[in-house]
Amino acid sequence: MCLAVPGKIVEIFEQDGLQMAKVDYGGIFRETCLDYVPEAKVGDYCVIHVGFAISLMNEKEALETLSLLKQISNFEEEIGPG
């Protein structure tokens, strides 16, 4: 199963010839490759899969998705694994 997570681009830079970004996942920051979404800009939300931004999404959809992921995480904490 694959999971793609939305994040907000807070910085764009070039590294080794690749367009890269610093992305905020609700307080957790990671570097992400933007080569698949060259139109991305600071402030955009993008869907990230294994370190690559694969598409852009609007803020409303991104925040709804992040909220659902948080609810799933909280549910697992309440009932335990498996």
N, C-alpha and C positions, 0 to 999 in steps of 0.2 A: 504494500500500500504506500502511496506517495502522499506527502502532505506539503502544501504550499501555504506560506504564512504571509499576511500583509504587513508591511512596514512603511514608515514615513522617511523619505529621503531628507537628511539634514545637511549633507555636504556632498559635493561632487568633486572628484579629482582624477587624475590620470596616474596609472601605475603600470610600469612595464608595457606601455602601449595600449593598455585597456582602460576603457571608461569605467571608473569605479565610484561607489558611493558609500557613505556612512549612513546606515539605516537604523532608525529607532523602532524597536518592537515593544513599545510601552515601557521605556526605561532601560531596556537592554539594547546595546548598540553593537552592530556587526558590520563588517565590510561586505559589499555585494558588487558583483559585476553587472554593469548596465549595458553591455554591448548588444543585448537583444532588444533593448528599449532605448534607442539613442535619443528619442524625443523627451526623455525624462528630465525633470528639473527639480531643484530644491523645493520642498513642500509637497511634491507629489507622493501619492501612496502607490506602492507597487506590490505585486505578488512575487514572493521569493521562493525559489525551490533550489535546494543544494547550492546556495551561494550565488545564484543567478536570478536577476529580476526577469521574469518571463512575460509580464504584462502590467499595465497601469490600471488602477481602479479609482473610483471616486471616494472621497473621504467618508461619506455615509456608509457605503458598503464595507469599507475597511474597518471602521469602528464597530459595525454590527458583527463582522466576522471575528474581530478580536474579543468582543464581549462573549460571543458563543464559545470561543476557545477557552476563555477564562471560566465560564460556567462549567464546561466539561472537566476542566482541571479541578475545580472546587468539588464537583460531584465525586470524582475519583478519590479525593482526599477524605470525603465523608464516608464512603462505603468501603474503601480499601481496594488494593489491586485485585484484578482478576475476578 
